[in-house]
Amino acid sequence: MADSIQDLIKAVDKFADERDWEQFHSPKNLAMALIVEAGELVEHFQWLEQAQSLELAQDKRHAVALEMADVLIYLVRMASRLNIDLLAASEEKIIRNGKKYPIDKSSGRAEKYTSDGTDP
């Protein structure tokens, strides 16, 4: 079991290496596979109301967990192939989003707080 993103990347890389899949795992192909898996994840929620999406039956919840795992696996594999530090990129993005969506202008609002759609 992986205890960190780095451990997960190593496990996924090993899995791919043992199967000689490096040749198929270009960033383009991995991005496409990630979108396919994200689509499969979304299918579980299609047509559900908000409340229903929060209260999934145990078997549906497990299926959702496995689709989420597929998305994560492709994402960490892509990060490995591109030598991107996902934690560092995520931390940077959270900081940027904090500036883009300040609490006083975005709290409790789903839409962008600027009326003209431009970034601050």
N, C-alpha and C positions, 0 to 999 in steps of 0.2 A: 504494500500500500504506500502511495506517495504521501509525504508529509509537507510538501511544498510544491510550488509551481516548477522549480528546478528539478525536483524528483520526478514529477509528472512528465516533464519534457524528456528526461533521460529514459523513462519507461516507454514513452511513445516512440522515441527515436529508435530504441532497441527493438521494439515490436516491428517497426518498419524495416529496419536493417536486416533482421532475421528473415524477412520475406522478400528481400531485394526490391523494395518498393521505392527506393530513393529516386529511381528513374521516372516514376510517375508523380512524385510529390513536388512539382514546381509550385511556386507561389500562386500562379494563375490557377492551376488545377485544385490546389488546396482551398483557395478562395471560393471557387465554384462549388466544391464539395461542402464547404461550410454553409453556403447559402442554401444548398439542397437540404442539409440537416436542419437549418433554421426553419425552413419551410415545413418540414415534418413536425417540428416542435409546434409551430403555429397551428397546424391542423388540429391539434388536441384542444385548442381554445376557440376554434372557429364556431361561431354561432352561440357561444356561451355568453350569458350576461355577466357583468362584473362580479356579482356575488357568487355565481356558479364557478367562476374561474378560481376563486379563493378556497372553495370547498370541494376539491376533487375526491372522487372515490379512491380507495387505496390502490387498486389496480391501474387506474388512470394516472395517479400520482407517480407510480413506479415507471410507467411508460414515459411520462414527461421527464422524469429524472434521467432515463436512459438517452432520450433525445438531447437533453441538456449536456450530457456527458459527450455525446457525439460532437456537438458544437464546440465544446471545450477542447476536445482532443484535436480536432482540425485546427483550432485557433493556436494551441500550443505548438503543434507541428509546424504551422506556418511561421510562427515566431522563431522557432529553431532554425528553419531553413533560411530565414532572413536575418538571423542573429539580432533579434529585437528583444530587449528586456521588457517583458510585459508589465512587471511591477513598476518599473521606472516610468514607462509610458502612461500607465494608469494614474500614477501619482501626478504626473504633469497634466494630464487631462482633467483630473479633479480640480487642480489649481486653476486651470484655464476656465473651466465651467463655473467655478466660484466667482470669477471676475465677470464672466459673460452673463451669469444669472445671479446678481446680488440678492440677498435675502429680502431686503426691503422692497424690491421691485418684482420679485418672482414668487414669493411665498404664497402657496395655496392656488397658484395659477398654472394651468396646463399649457396655455398658449404663450408664445414669446411676448415679453413685456413691451417690446417696441412696436408701435403701431404701423410703422412703415416696413418692418421685416428686416431692417439693417442690424448688423452687429454693433454693439457699443464700442 
